[in-house]
Amino acid sequence: MLRAGLLAIFLGHLGIHWFYLKFNAKGIINIVLTLVCLLFTFLLVFLSWLTFLGLATIWVYNIVIAIKIFAGKQNDADGKALR
């Protein structure tokens, strides 16, 4: 449980915690959303506040997932409780 929560906090933008919990599709979606936000940041500098908002939203979402993990509310892909 500790590993998954720390991964969500520190590497959440890369979706590493989802791969650790065996939710591969969620991990790929997390990576794609982060890359899209970063791509828009570099290509559309004049809309950088929107992409910052997107990255901030992903970060807040990962903090919420970390809180769920630490609280014991998040199971792995097999439905087993984290230890």
Residue pairs with C-beta under 8 A, 6 or more apart in sequence:
1 69
1 70
1 72
1 82
1 83
3 20
4 17
4 20
4 21
4 69
4 74
4 82
5 17
5 66
5 69
5 70
6 66
7 16
7 17
7 20
8 17
8 62
8 63
8 65
8 66
8 69
9 62
9 63
9 66
11 17
12 30
12 58
12 59
12 61
12 62
12 63
12 65
12 66
13 30
13 34
13 55
13 58
13 59
13 62
14 30
14 31
14 34
15 26
15 27
15 28
15 29
15 30
15 31
15 34
16 27
17 27
17 62
17 65
17 66
17 69
18 24
18 26
18 27
18 30
19 27
21 74
21 76
21 77
21 82
22 76
22 77
22 78
23 76
23 77
30 58
30 62
33 54
33 58
34 55
34 58
36 54
37 51
37 54
37 55
37 58
38 51
38 55
40 47
40 50
40 51
40 54
41 48
41 51
41 52
41 55
44 51
65 74
68 74
69 82
72 81
72 82
74 82
75 81
75 82
76 82
